[in-house]
Amino acid sequence: MPRIPAMANFTLLVVTGIMVLLALLFLGTFTLVPHTIENGRAIDKAFLEASDFIEKLSAESGQIPSSAAFDAWKAGRSSWVKNMDLLSEPNMIPSEVVSRFGPMPSNGYALSVWRGEWMEYFISWRKVSTVDSVAGLYASSLGLSLASALLAIVLWCIRRNLFQVNPLVTYPAKNDA
């Protein structure tokens, strides 16, 4: 049996690794994404609750509540609300939020909460949050899975075309007549 070249072994190892990654991504799509969606909905609900409180107090007093008033209000709320911060000054807003949603107006504010891996924001002047949509989460997960599958197929085809083992060609001996 002919020996498979080292490059073919390496390619086979890469293809196997990509197939394992594909399986993990596909598994993650249907096990981890629902949990992420559930957390996202809870965060959006907490943002809405906090925003309603701020808007109501702002309508009554004509100004955004102080950090102390906001902290006192959130004490008896859900864990997402308890961990939320009120960003009421323009210098408190991260530059990536400003570049994505524009500068904060004089009557604006933002809410932020640590999700466990990254910060999520609610932007009052746009009435939006940075929580990913359900469709976006599934699309990105399935997109990564499909891209991995396509890459694995391409690498497998390259391996087959470049490192095909040619059958031994035998010629009859000169005395075999």
Buried (B, 14 or more C-beta within 10 A) or exposed (E): EEEEEEEBEEBBEBBEEBBEBBEEBBEBBEEEBEEBBEBBEBBBEBBBBBBEBBEEBBEEEEEBBEEEBBBEBBEEBBEBBEBBBBBBEEEBBEEEBBEEBEEBEEEBBBBBBEBEEEEBBBBBBEEEBBBBEBEEBBEEBBEBBEEBBEBBEEBBEEBEEEBEEEEEEEEEEEEEE
